[in-house]
Amino acid sequence: MIYLDNAATTKPDQDVLDTFLKVNQTLYFNPSSPHKAGVQAEQLLVRAKQQINTLLNLNNKYDIVFTSGATESNNIALQGIAKKKKAFAPEIITSVLEHPSVLEVVRALGNQGFEIKFVDITSDGKIDLEHLKSLMSDKVGLVTCMHVNNIMGQIQPIAEIGRIVKAYPKAHFHVDAVQAIGKVPLEFEGVHSLSMSGHKFNGLKGQGILLVENVHQIEPIMQGGGQELGVRSGTINLPINISIVKAIKYAVQNQAQLHEQLTALNNELRTFIGEYKGVYINSPHDAAPHILNLAFPGVKGEVLVNAFSKDEVMLSTTSACASKKAELNEVLLGMGIAKRNIEGSIRLSFGANTTSEDIGQFKETFIKVYEEVRELLK
C-alpha cells in the first residue's frame, strides 16, 4: 500500500507507542489522587509540560493544557474566549479557509449572538491583510486563523496577522497549527493561543494540546473536577499526555530534514504532473511541502480516489473530517477556483514515512488512471 493521506492522519512512531504502553503498565495512577503513587504521576505530568515548553521554545509564555485533540482544543479556546469577551467585544473574525472544528464553532457562536465577520482571501489562498485591518475594531474579541491549510497547504502570514491584532488589546488571536508542527517553523509572535493534534505528526489519536497565554481568560465550556488548570475537567489521561512529548520531540528535531525531503518529493511531482494535459495543480508554489492538491476537471474526485485505491494508492479529496459531505469545498471556493476543478480535486499528503519509491509507484498508477479518464478531462 502507498499511503499518501498523511494530512488526515499519520503512522504512530514506535517510541510514542512504547511510551504509551509503558506508562499504562507502570504509572496507571490518577494524578489527582493524594497518595504517593498519585503524586508520582502528577510529577511526571508536570515534567512533561516542562519538556514541551523547552522543545517548542515557549519561554514559559503559555499555559499548556492537554486535550483529546485539536477539535477539543479549538472548542475550548474559541468558545471559552468568546464567552469571556461577549459583554465588551462580541465580534469574531475568521475565514472560509478554516477547518470544520473552527468554522462550525464560529457559526454556532454566531447563533448565540456574536457577530461573525469573514476576512477576504487572496488568489493564492492567503488572508487579505488589508481587509483584515479594515475589519479590526475595539469590538473584536477574537480572531482565528489556521497556520497551514489542510486542503491546499498554503502557509498563512501568522506573524503579520499577530501584529495587526496586537494593536487592539481586547482581541485574542487563536491559531490552529495542526498541519504546521513538524512541517514548517511554528510562528508564535502575537499568538495568544494555539492548538495541535498528536496524530498529525506521528503521535496517537486522542492526543491534543492547547497553548494559551493566561488560561484564566478562558471561561470553561464544561464543568467537573477542575483538572488541566480548570478548563479541561476529567480524569487525566497520563499515558496519552506523556507519549505526545515523544511525538513533539521527533517533529521538532527532524523538521528541517523532513522539510527538505518533502520539498524534493513535492517538486518532483509538480514537474511530473506538469507534463499531463488537462491536470492542474491547485496548491500554490509556496505551500507547505507535505500537501499537493490536484484538479482533474471533468472527473469527480471520488472517482479518482476509488481508481487510485484499486491500485493500493491511498489519497483523499478534501479533509477527512469533511470528505463525506456533498458540498463543494469552501476553501477552494474561497480561492476562486473553478467549480469543475473543485469537483475533480484530490489531495496528496506526505509524511515522515513517505519514500521516493512511494512516489515512483504513485507515478505509475497516475499514468494508468490518467489514460482511463483523459477523454473526460475538460
C-alpha positions in Angstrom: 0.0 0.0 0.0 1.2 3.5 -0.9 -0.1 5.9 1.8 -0.5 9.5 0.6 -3.1 10.7 3.1 -0.8 12.0 5.9 -2.8 15.2 6.3 -5.7 13.0 7.6 -3.5 11.0 10.0 0.0 9.7 10.3 1.5 6.4 11.3 2.4 6.5 15.1 6.1 6.5 15.8 7.3 3.4 17.7 8.7 5.4 20.5 5.3 7.0 21.1 3.6 3.6 21.1 6.3 2.2 23.5 5.9 5.1 25.9 2.1 4.9 25.9 2.3 1.2 26.7 5.0 1.6 29.4 3.1 4.4 31.2 -0.1 2.4 31.1 1.7 -0.6 32.7 3.8 1.2 35.3 2.2 4.6 36.0 -1.5 4.0 35.6 -2.3 6.0 38.7 -4.6 9.0 38.8 -2.5 12.2 39.0 -5.3 13.8 41.1 -5.0 11.1 43.8 -3.4 12.3 47.1 -1.4 9.1 47.8 2.3 8.6 46.9 1.6 6.9 43.6 -0.8 9.7 42.5 1.8 12.4 43.4 4.4 10.5 41.4 2.0 10.5 38.4 1.4 14.2 38.9 5.1 15.0 39.0 5.5 13.2 35.7 2.8 15.3 34.1 4.5 18.5 35.3 7.8 17.3 33.8 6.0 16.6 30.5 4.8 20.1 30.3 8.2 21.4 31.1 9.7 19.4 28.3 7.1 20.7 25.8 7.9 24.3 27.0 11.6 23.6 26.2 11.1 21.7 22.9 8.9 24.4 21.4 11.0 27.3 22.9 7.9 28.7 24.6 9.9 30.5 27.3 7.1 30.0 29.8 4.8 32.3 27.7 1.9 29.8 27.5 -0.1 27.6 29.9 -0.2 24.1 28.5 -3.5 22.2 28.5 -3.6 18.6 27.4 -6.8 17.7 25.4 -8.1 14.8 23.3 -7.1 16.6 20.0 -7.3 19.8 18.1 -11.1 19.7 17.8 -11.4 19.9 21.6 -8.6 22.4 21.8 -10.2 24.7 19.3 -13.6 24.4 21.0 -12.1 25.2 24.4 -10.2 28.2 23.1 -12.9 29.6 20.8 -15.9 29.1 23.0 -14.1 29.9 26.2 -12.5 33.1 24.9 -15.6 34.3 23.1 -17.9 33.9 26.1 -15.5 35.7 28.3 -15.4 38.7 26.0 -19.0 38.8 24.8 -20.1 41.7 27.0 -17.5 44.1 25.7 -16.1 42.6 22.4 -18.7 40.5 20.7 -17.2 40.4 17.2 -15.3 37.4 15.8 -13.1 37.4 12.6 -12.3 34.3 10.7 -12.1 33.0 7.1 -13.6 30.2 5.0 -10.2 28.6 4.9 -10.6 27.2 8.4 -11.1 23.5 9.4 -14.6 22.5 10.4 -13.6 22.3 14.1 -13.1 26.1 13.8 -15.8 27.1 11.3 -18.6 25.2 12.9 -17.7 26.5 16.3 -17.7 30.1 15.0 -21.0 29.6 13.2 -22.5 28.2 16.4 -21.3 31.3 18.3 -23.0 33.4 15.6 -26.3 31.8 16.5 -25.6 32.8 20.2 -25.5 36.5 19.4 -21.8 37.0 18.3 -21.2 39.0 15.1 -19.1 36.9 12.7 -17.0 38.6 10.1 -15.2 36.7 7.3 -12.0 38.2 6.0 -11.3 38.1 2.3 -8.9 35.6 0.7 -6.3 36.4 -1.9 -6.0 34.5 -5.1 -3.1 32.4 -3.7 -5.3 31.4 -0.7 -3.9 33.7 2.0 -5.6 36.1 4.4 -6.0 39.5 2.8 -4.2 41.6 5.4 -5.5 44.9 4.2 -9.1 43.7 4.5 -8.3 42.3 8.0 -7.1 45.7 9.0 -10.4 47.2 7.8 -12.4 44.7 9.9 -10.5 45.3 13.1 -12.0 47.5 15.8 -12.3 47.7 19.6 -15.4 45.4 19.3 -13.4 42.5 18.0 -12.8 40.0 20.8 -11.5 37.0 18.8 -9.5 36.4 15.5 -8.9 32.9 14.4 -6.7 31.6 11.6 -5.1 28.3 10.7 -1.3 28.2 10.3 -1.1 25.8 7.3 -4.2 24.9 5.3 -5.2 21.2 5.4 -6.6 21.1 1.9 -4.2 23.2 -0.2 -1.2 23.6 2.1 -0.9 27.4 1.9 1.0 29.0 4.8 -0.6 31.9 6.4 1.3 35.1 7.5 0.8 34.4 11.2 3.3 37.0 12.4 1.8 39.7 10.2 -1.7 38.9 11.4 -0.4 38.8 15.0 1.0 42.3 14.6 -2.3 43.6 13.2 -4.3 42.1 16.1 -1.9 43.3 18.7 -3.0 46.9 18.0 -6.3 46.0 19.5 -5.9 45.0 23.2 -9.3 43.4 23.5 -8.7 41.0 20.6 -7.5 37.4 21.2 -5.6 35.7 18.3 -6.1 31.9 18.1 -4.1 29.7 15.7 -4.9 26.2 14.6 -1.4 24.8 14.0 -2.4 21.2 13.3 -0.8 21.0 9.9 2.2 23.1 10.8 4.1 21.4 13.5 7.0 19.3 12.1 6.4 20.6 8.6 7.1 24.4 8.9 8.6 26.6 11.7 5.8 27.4 14.2 5.1 31.1 14.5 4.2 32.4 18.0 4.6 36.2 17.5 1.4 37.8 18.6 -0.4 34.5 19.1 -2.5 34.2 22.2 -3.5 30.5 21.9 -2.5 27.7 19.6 -3.9 24.1 19.1 -2.3 20.9 17.8 -3.2 17.3 17.4 -0.7 14.4 18.0 -1.9 12.1 15.3 -1.0 14.6 12.6 2.7 14.3 13.5 3.3 10.6 14.2 1.6 10.6 17.6 -1.6 8.9 18.6 -5.2 9.6 18.0 -6.8 11.2 21.1 -3.7 13.4 21.8 -4.1 17.1 21.7 -2.5 20.3 23.2 -3.8 23.8 23.7 -1.3 26.5 24.4 -2.8 29.7 25.9 -1.5 32.9 27.3 -3.0 33.2 30.8 -5.5 30.3 30.9 -7.7 32.4 33.3 -9.0 34.4 30.3 -10.9 31.2 29.2 -14.3 30.5 30.5 -14.6 26.7 30.9 -17.1 25.2 28.5 -17.6 22.1 30.6 -17.8 21.6 34.4 -16.2 19.0 36.5 -13.2 18.3 38.8 -11.2 21.2 37.6 -8.3 19.3 36.0 -6.0 20.9 33.5 -5.9 24.4 35.0 -9.7 24.3 35.4 -10.5 24.4 31.6 -10.5 20.7 30.8 -12.1 18.7 33.6 -12.0 14.9 33.5 -9.6 12.2 34.7 -6.1 13.0 33.2 -5.0 10.5 30.6 -1.4 10.3 31.7 -0.2 7.7 29.1 -1.6 9.8 26.2 -0.2 13.0 27.6 3.3 11.7 28.3 3.7 10.0 25.0 2.8 13.1 22.9 6.0 14.6 24.2 7.9 11.9 22.2 6.0 12.9 19.1 6.8 16.6 19.6 10.4 15.9 20.2 10.6 13.8 17.0 8.7 16.5 15.0 10.9 19.4 16.2 14.3 17.6 15.9 13.5 16.3 12.4 11.7 19.3 11.0 14.5 20.7 8.8 15.4 17.3 7.4 11.7 16.4 6.7 11.1 19.8 5.1 14.0 19.2 2.7 12.9 15.6 2.0 9.2 16.5 1.3 10.1 19.6 -0.7 12.1 17.4 -3.1 9.2 14.9 -3.4 6.7 17.7 -3.9 8.8 19.4 -6.6 9.4 16.1 -8.4 5.6 15.5 -8.6 4.9 19.1 -9.7 7.3 18.6 -12.6 5.9 15.2 -13.5 2.2 16.3 -13.4 3.0 19.4 -15.4 3.6 17.0 -18.4 0.0 15.8 -18.4 -2.5 18.0 -20.3 -5.8 18.7 -18.5 -4.5 18.1 -15.0 -3.9 21.2 -12.8 -2.1 21.9 -9.6 -4.3 23.8 -7.1 -1.7 24.2 -4.4 0.3 27.5 -4.5 4.0 27.2 -5.2 4.9 28.4 -1.8 2.6 26.0 0.0 3.8 23.6 2.8 5.7 20.7 1.1 3.6 17.9 2.6 0.4 18.8 0.7 -0.3 18.8 -3.0 -3.8 19.4 -4.3 -4.5 18.4 -7.9 -7.5 19.0 -10.2 -8.9 16.7 -12.9 -11.7 18.9 -14.3 -14.4 16.8 -15.8 -13.8 13.9 -13.4 -15.3 13.5 -9.9 -12.7 13.5 -7.1 -14.4 10.5 -5.6 -14.0 8.5 -8.8 -10.3 9.3 -8.8 -9.8 8.3 -5.2 -11.5 5.0 -6.0 -9.4 4.5 -9.1 -6.2 5.0 -7.2 -7.4 2.9 -4.3 -7.8 -0.1 -6.6 -4.0 0.1 -7.2 -3.4 0.4 -3.4 -2.6 4.1 -3.6 -4.4 5.9 -0.7 -5.2 9.6 -1.1 -8.1 11.9 -0.4 -10.5 14.5 -1.8 -10.6 17.1 1.0 -10.1 16.8 4.7 -11.0 13.5 6.3 -13.5 15.4 8.5 -15.4 16.8 5.6 -14.7 14.2 2.8 -18.2 12.6 3.0 -20.1 15.8 2.7 -21.7 16.6 -0.7 -21.0 20.3 -0.7 -18.1 21.9 -2.7 -15.1 22.6 -0.6 -15.3 26.1 0.9 -11.5 26.6 0.9 -11.3 26.1 -2.9 -14.4 28.2 -3.5 -12.9 31.0 -1.3 -9.8 31.0 -3.5 -12.0 31.5 -6.6 -11.1 28.1 -8.1 -13.4 27.0 -10.9 -16.3 24.6 -9.9 -15.2 21.8 -12.2 -11.6 22.0 -10.8 -13.1 21.7 -7.3 -15.3 18.7 -8.2 -12.3 17.0 -9.7 -9.8 17.8 -7.0 -7.7 15.2 -5.0 -5.2 15.8 -2.2 -1.9 14.0 -1.9 -0.2 14.5 1.5 3.2 13.2 2.5 4.9 12.4 5.8 8.0 11.1 7.5 7.4 7.6 6.2 6.9 8.7 2.5 9.7 7.4 0.3 10.9 8.1 -3.2 9.8 4.6 -4.0 6.3 5.5 -2.9 6.3 8.5 -5.3 7.6 6.2 -8.1 4.7 3.8 -7.6 2.3 6.7 -7.5 3.5 7.9 -10.8 2.9 4.5 -12.4 -0.7 4.5 -11.0 -1.2 8.1 -12.1 -0.3 7.2 -15.7 -2.8 4.3 -15.6 -5.6 6.4 -14.1 -4.9 9.3 -16.5 -5.3 7.0 -19.5 -8.6 5.9 -18.1 -10.0 9.4 -17.7 -8.2 11.5 -20.2 -11.2 11.7 -22.6 -13.3 13.2 -19.8 -10.8 15.9 -18.9 -12.1 19.4 -19.7 
